[in-house]
Amino acid sequence: MERKNAWLNYDEKQLEAVEATAAAYRAFLDHGKTERECVREAVAMVREAGYKSLREAIRQGEPLKPGDKLYDTQMQKALLLFHIGETPLEEGMNILGAHIDSPRIDIKQNPLYENTDFAYADTHYYGGIKKYQWVARPLALHGVVAKKDGTVLNVVIGEDENDPVVGISDLLIHLSQEQMTKKASEVITGEGLDIILAGKPLKGEEKDAVKAQLVKLLKEKYGIEEEDFLSAEIEAVPADKARDFGLDRSMILGYGHDDRVCAYAELQAMLSLPAVPKYTACCILTDKEEIGSVGATGMEAKFFENAVYELIALCGGNAALGVRRALANSRMLSCDVSAGFDPMFAEAFEKKNAAMLGRGVCYNKFTGSRGKSGSNDANAEFIGRVRACMDDAQVAWQTAELGRVDLGGGGTIAYICALYGMEVIDSGVAVLNMHAPQEIISKADLYEAIRAYTAFAVNMGPRSDEI
Ligand SMILES: [Zn+2]
């Protein structure tokens, strides 16, 4: 059953809207290359739209009322939004959840060393990457340095046109006879992903003079001591800006579509809700999905549940029972990207059940690997209601699987939220070269994702599955 290409549906006005959306999204990507930057960007956007701090509301003890809009952050790396609806929270929320961490190269805690007139940063990659894709390309350094006195320096080097960039070298082809016979997983090793930071020695210094020059520069220009790396989080990310892709400009090439394209679509959906939605709408932008949703800022942590406790308390509800009911009765789109069908690698897909770029937002009933291992297998009844919701709003959408059975696999945050008993399905944008430094999406799919998430947040309601 083929789905129509979404581009065929658009009139002039919609084409303009698709372009405007794409331009705003490209700017979001350029300003949000780390989870922390995405949180900051998002908080600025929602504050402007009237969102207030949940923590401030807790301090004030203000009772909440329908129409109130609240945000909460977790260690500046994860974000929650709530737009209180007219129906009691116990009847469940319409939840949109995405992640804002992306694969990258992290700088180690003790990174600096010199080798043969180069000063390097030792690294440890984050998330699933093909290591050979990250060499011989411009990288920028983003992150924070937490000093012992409690101050936190923000680091962004390599984004301004006048900034220097850094990077990882590759072996010249002329001497690559041995390298070219290696397996792709061994061509570049994890410990071989060290970043060249400098190449000029400090005059008068006998030993490690290039490193000495670099340490001096870090101190003078950025206020960073070598020891400060112990309490720093610095991520090397592609220095490139997001660009229109294709001569027809139908696509966007950029770093971190996974999963910032869904995060951005969620934010836009939240900002286009009616003043008082029927059900409370919630947006989750979580961290650490790429390494298993672990830690205090990943979906397995309790920050989301804790925030729901606070909301119930501020709404005057019965704490424990109210929270359980609110969560169990919720409906959720786990908004994460899908593997776009790539004709150059057609054998990796089963075409009838693959996500096609340009054919609208994708719904994955399940993800996982092998026999659906590790997946949230969404309920058929829920999918039936989602289908109706999408068709009523005339959203272009498609269904998809991650790829050919038994070829690999992957997961999302869906199964974690499903543990509360809520209905969850994966829904996202199809991506080409996922997890590469530059990924590709269709502008039409971004546009349809925003329309889909808005329709879901506005129109979904509770299930009736009693026997
Ligand atoms: Zn991913």
Residues whose N, C-alpha, C, O or C-beta is under 5 A from the ligand:
A	BS01	ZN	D258
